[in-house]
Amino acid sequence: MKKNLLSLALVALLGGVAQSVSAQSAQLSPNSVMVGGMAMLPSKNIVENAVNSKDHTTLVAAVKAAGLVETLQGKGPFTVFAPVNDAFENLPAGTVETLLKPENKATLTKVLTYHVVAGNMTADKLMSAIKAGKGKATLKTVSGGTLTAIMNGPHNVVLVDDSGNVASVSTYDVLQSNGVIHVIDKVLLPK
């Protein structure tokens, strides 16, 4: 009797796991990319996907503190170069805490919108722009600054900010309903 109950419990548990996996698989599309341990679904907007990434909790907190949630849920399209948590942790001590203070909202907004370019700049478009620019492409950010995109190898794009800091793109073409995200390893800073 105990063996039968254990078998039934195991079958029910495995059935539940299979249904859960099946439900998640049904949401996945060929364009889904895994970021921060979660599938980023092209049917969701930038914010809806970013809040699920364990690698972008600092970025999400900063977007909320800057009041940019509604903007990044908007129609777009936007291209977002999204720094991972480690990128924020590698800033000088106290930088993130200072930026998140309410009195520094304008500065935080400028830093975050420096990571956003209007339009849908996929990796192919980015690499084509670099090629057309004879090795570099100048991208106008939503904050009004510029980023310079260059190739670092045959399939690796790096971004250079106004101060000469360099960020590498680690994950390309995380497609969203209102644009595209490229994951980067550094926080880019405007002048």
Helices and strands as residue ranges (DSSP letters): H 2-27, E 33-35, E 38-40, H 46-50, G 54-56, H 57-66, H 69-72, E 78-83, H 85-89, H 95-99, G 102-104, H 105-113, E 116-118, H 123-132, E 136-140, E 146-151, E 157-160, E 166-176, E 179-184
